Amino acid sequence: MLYSIDILTSSCYNNITFFLTFPGLANPAPIIQTFYAEDQVFNDVKLDGVVTLVDAKHAGLHLDEIKPEGVVNEAVEQIAYADRIIVNKTDLVGEPEIVSLVERIRNINRMAQLKRTKYGNVDLDYVLGIGGFDLERFTSVLYYDFDI
């Protein structure tokens, strides 16, 4: 799997922001753990937040996917770890489908802020300067039973 790092320098945030982007589905846990497990990374880099983009048209297929025992459902994990969730492509499905998907997302992660979008249009402030990822918060409010 290929990962890319996009770098944005912004004077309004007084630092360099790295966007780690993952094509398709990827398990976020190992990447997040890197920020906490390696002393040099932990001391030099701050994980500001986890943003998950959910495809409103196809999310149900991924959330319903049955995985072999011991294999995580990446779609569920991405939602569970998120500080911000962007439900995209809302123009391609009806309101009842969006409401149902948002309810499913809320059953996995009640703490994340959620925004509906079309064509991926979202304010940059929604994905930068989150100051939200906290491993202890995540483990204390995880509502989803991954063994289901």
LUMDRENMI-249270 format. One line per field, with one value per residue: x, z, y of N, C-alpha, C in turn; residue number from 1; residue in one letter. Coordinates in steps of 0.2 Angstrom, whole numbers, plus 5000, padded with zeros to 4 digits. Each point is the difference from the previous one (the first is absolute). Layout:
BEGIN
nc1	[X,...]
nc3	[Z,...]
nc2	[Y,...]
cac1	[X,...]
cac3	[Z,...]
cac2	[Y,...]
cc1	[X,...]
cc3	[Z,...]
cc2	[Y,...]
drendo	[NUM,...]
vodren	[A,...]
This chain:
BEGIN
nc1	[5004,4999,5005,4996,5005,4995,5004,4997,5003,4999,5000,4993,5003,5005,4999,5003,4995,5000,4998,4998,5001,4994,5002,4993,4999,5002,5003,4997,4999,5003,4997,4994,5001,5002,4994,4999,5001,5002,5005,5004,4996,4999,5007,5001,4996,4996,4996,4998,4999,4995,5000,4994,5001,4993,5000,4996,5002,5007,4999,4994,5003,5004,4995,4997,5006,4999,5004,5005,4999,5001,4996,5002,4994,5004,4994,4998,5006,4999,4994,5002,5006,4995,5003,5001,4993,5002,4993,5003,4999,4997,5002,5003,4998,4994,4996,4995,5003,5000,4993,4999,5004,4997,4994,5002,5002,4995,4998,5004,4998,4998,5006,5001,5003,4994,5002,4994,5002,5000,5003,5000,4995,5005,4998,5005,4997,4996,5005,5001,5005,4999,5006,4997,5005,4997,5005,5001,4999,5004,5004,4999,4999,5004,4995,5004,4996,5007,4998,4995]
nc3	[5000,4996,5004,5001,5000,5001,4998,5005,4998,5006,4999,4999,4998,4998,4995,4999,4996,5002,4994,5003,4994,5001,4994,4999,5002,5006,5004,5003,5004,4995,4996,5004,5001,4994,5000,5003,4996,4996,5005,4995,4997,5006,5001,4993,5000,4999,5002,4995,4996,5000,4993,5000,4993,5000,4995,5000,4994,5002,5005,4999,4994,5001,5003,4995,4997,4999,5005,4998,5004,5004,4995,5001,5002,4995,4996,5004,4999,4994,5000,5003,4996,4996,4999,4993,4998,4994,5000,4995,4994,5004,4994,5001,5006,5002,5003,4998,4995,4999,5002,4996,4995,5001,5001,4995,4997,5002,4997,4996,4999,5006,5000,4995,4998,4997,4994,4998,4994,4995,4995,5006,4999,5003,5005,4998,5003,4996,4996,5001,5004,4999,5001,4996,4997,5004,5000,5005,4997,4995,5004,5003,4994,4999,4995,4995,5000,4999,5006,4999]
nc2	[4994,5005,5004,5005,5005,5004,5005,5003,5006,5002,5007,4999,4994,5004,4996,4994,5000,4994,4999,4995,4998,4997,4997,5001,4994,5003,4995,5005,4995,4996,5004,5000,4993,5001,5004,4994,4996,5004,5000,4999,4995,4997,5001,4998,4995,5004,4995,5005,4995,4996,5001,4998,4998,5001,4995,5005,5000,4999,5004,4999,5000,5006,5004,4998,5001,4994,5001,4997,4995,5005,5001,5006,5003,5002,4999,4994,4997,5002,4997,4994,5001,5001,5006,5000,5000,4999,5001,4997,5004,5005,5002,4995,5002,4996,5004,4995,5000,5006,5000,4995,5003,5006,4997,4997,5006,5003,4994,5002,5007,5001,5000,4997,5005,5001,5000,5002,4997,5004,4996,4997,5005,5002,5004,5003,5005,4996,5000,5006,4999,4993,4999,4995,4998,4995,4996,5003,5005,4998,4998,5005,5002,4995,5001,4999,4994,5000,4996,5005]
cac1	[4996,5003,4998,5004,5000,4999,5002,4997,5002,4995,5002,4995,5001,5006,5004,4999,4995,5001,4994,5002,4994,5000,4995,4996,5000,5006,4999,5003,5003,5007,5002,4999,5005,5006,5001,5000,5005,5007,5002,5002,4994,4996,5002,5001,4994,4993,4995,4995,4993,4998,4995,4998,4995,4996,4997,4993,4997,5002,5002,4996,5003,5006,4998,4997,5005,5002,5007,5002,5001,5006,5001,4996,4997,5004,4995,4998,5005,5001,4995,5001,5005,4999,4998,4996,4998,4997,4996,5001,4996,4994,4996,4999,4995,4995,5001,4999,5007,5005,4998,5002,5007,5003,4999,5005,5007,4999,5000,5007,5004,4995,5004,5003,4996,4998,4998,4998,5003,5000,5006,5006,5000,5001,5004,5007,5000,4997,5005,5007,4999,4995,5002,4996,5001,5002,5000,4996,4993,4997,4999,4995,4994,4999,4993,4999,5003,5003,4999,4994]
cac3	[5000,5000,5004,4998,5004,4997,5005,4999,5005,5001,5005,5005,5005,5002,5000,4994,5001,4996,4999,4998,4996,4998,4995,5002,5007,5004,5007,5003,5006,5000,4998,5006,5005,4998,5004,5007,5001,4998,5004,4996,4997,5005,5002,4995,4996,5003,4996,5001,4999,4995,4996,4996,4995,4999,4994,5002,4995,5000,5007,5002,4998,5004,5007,5001,4998,5005,5000,5004,5007,5002,4995,5002,4994,5000,5000,5007,5004,4998,5004,5007,5002,4998,5004,4996,4995,4994,4996,4994,4995,5002,4995,4996,5003,5003,5007,5005,5000,5004,5007,5003,5000,5006,5006,5000,5002,5007,5005,5000,5003,5002,5002,4994,4996,4993,4995,4993,4995,4993,4997,5005,5002,5007,5002,5002,5007,5003,5000,5003,5007,5004,5007,5003,5001,5006,5001,5006,4999,4995,5003,5005,4997,4994,5001,4996,5001,4994,4999,4997]
cac2	[5006,5006,5005,5007,5005,5006,5005,5006,5004,5005,5005,5000,4995,5001,4993,4997,4995,4994,4996,4993,4998,4993,4999,4994,4998,4998,5000,5005,4998,5000,5007,5004,4998,5003,5006,4999,4994,5002,5006,5006,5003,5003,5006,5005,5001,5000,4998,5005,4997,4995,5002,4994,5002,4995,5000,4999,4995,4993,4999,4994,4994,4999,4998,4993,4995,4995,4999,4994,5001,5003,5005,5006,5003,5006,5006,5001,5003,5007,5005,5000,5004,5007,5006,5003,4996,5003,4995,5003,4997,5000,5002,4994,4995,5004,5002,4994,4996,5004,5000,4993,5000,5004,4996,4995,5003,5002,4994,4998,5005,5005,5005,5004,5005,4998,5005,4998,5004,4998,5001,5001,5007,5001,5005,4998,5000,4994,4994,5003,5003,4997,4999,4995,4993,4999,4993,4998,5002,4995,4993,5001,5001,4996,4997,4995,4994,4997,4993,4998]
cc1	[5004,4997,5003,4999,5000,5002,4997,5004,4995,5002,4995,5001,5007,5004,4999,4995,5001,4993,5002,4993,5001,4995,4996,5000,5006,4999,5004,5004,5008,5003,5000,5005,5007,5002,5001,5006,5007,5001,5001,4994,4995,5002,5000,4993,4993,4995,4994,4993,5000,4994,4998,4995,4996,4996,4992,4997,5002,5002,4997,5003,5006,4999,4997,5004,5002,5007,5002,5002,5007,5002,4996,4996,5002,4995,4998,5006,5002,4995,5001,5005,5000,4998,4995,4998,4996,4997,4999,4995,4993,4995,4998,4995,4995,5000,4999,5007,5005,4999,5002,5007,5003,4998,5005,5006,4999,5000,5008,5004,4996,5004,5002,4995,4998,4998,4998,5003,4998,5006,5006,5001,5000,5005,5007,5000,4997,5005,5006,4999,4995,5002,4997,5002,5003,4999,4996,4992,4997,4999,4994,4993,4998,4994,4999,5004,5003,4999,4994,5001]
cc3	[5000,5004,4997,5006,4997,5006,4998,5005,5000,5006,5005,5005,5003,5001,4993,5001,4995,4999,4998,4997,4998,4995,5002,5008,5002,5007,5003,5006,5000,4999,5006,5005,4999,5004,5007,5002,4999,5004,4995,4997,5005,5002,4995,4996,5004,4996,5002,5000,4995,4996,4996,4995,4999,4994,5001,4995,5002,5007,5003,4998,5004,5007,5001,4998,5006,4999,5003,5007,5001,4995,5001,4993,5000,5000,5007,5004,4998,5003,5007,5003,4998,5005,4996,4994,4995,4996,4993,4995,5002,4995,4996,5004,5003,5007,5005,5000,5004,5007,5003,5001,5006,5006,5001,5002,5008,5005,5000,5004,5001,5002,4994,4997,4994,4996,4993,4995,4993,4997,5004,5002,5008,5002,5003,5008,5004,5000,5003,5007,5004,5008,5004,5001,5007,5001,5006,4999,4995,5004,5005,4997,4994,5002,4996,5002,4994,4999,4997,4993]
cc2	[5006,5005,5007,5004,5007,5005,5007,5005,5006,5004,5000,4995,5000,4993,4997,4994,4994,4997,4993,4998,4992,4998,4994,4999,4998,5000,5006,4999,5000,5007,5004,4998,5002,5007,5000,4995,5002,5007,5006,5003,5003,5007,5005,5002,4999,4997,5004,4997,4995,5002,4994,5003,4993,5001,4998,4994,4993,4998,4994,4993,4998,4998,4993,4995,4995,4998,4993,5001,5003,5006,5006,5002,5007,5006,5002,5004,5007,5005,5000,5004,5008,5005,5004,4995,5004,4995,5004,4996,4999,5002,4993,4995,5005,5002,4994,4996,5004,5000,4993,4999,5004,4996,4994,5002,5002,4994,4998,5005,5006,5007,5005,5005,4997,5005,4996,5004,4997,5002,5002,5007,5000,5006,4997,5000,4994,4995,5002,5003,4997,4999,4995,4993,4999,4992,4998,5002,4995,4993,5001,5001,4995,4996,4993,4994,4997,4993,4998,4997]
drendo	[1,2,3,4,5,6,7,8,9,10,11,12,13,14,15,16,17,18,19,20,21,22,23,24,25,26,27,28,29,30,31,32,33,34,35,36,37,38,39,40,41,42,43,44,45,46,47,48,49,50,51,52,53,54,55,56,57,58,59,60,61,62,63,64,65,66,67,68,69,70,71,72,73,74,75,76,77,78,79,80,81,82,83,84,85,86,87,88,89,90,91,92,93,94,95,96,97,98,99,100,101,102,103,104,105,106,107,108,109,110,111,112,113,114,115,116,117,118,119,120,121,122,123,124,125,126,127,128,129,130,131,132,133,134,135,136,137,138,139,140,141,142,143,144,145,146,147,148]
vodren	[M,L,Y,S,I,D,I,L,T,S,S,C,Y,N,N,I,T,F,F,L,T,F,P,G,L,A,N,P,A,P,I,I,Q,T,F,Y,A,E,D,Q,V,F,N,D,V,K,L,D,G,V,V,T,L,V,D,A,K,H,A,G,L,H,L,D,E,I,K,P,E,G,V,V,N,E,A,V,E,Q,I,A,Y,A,D,R,I,I,V,N,K,T,D,L,V,G,E,P,E,I,V,S,L,V,E,R,I,R,N,I,N,R,M,A,Q,L,K,R,T,K,Y,G,N,V,D,L,D,Y,V,L,G,I,G,G,F,D,L,E,R,F,T,S,V,L,Y,Y,D,F,D,I]
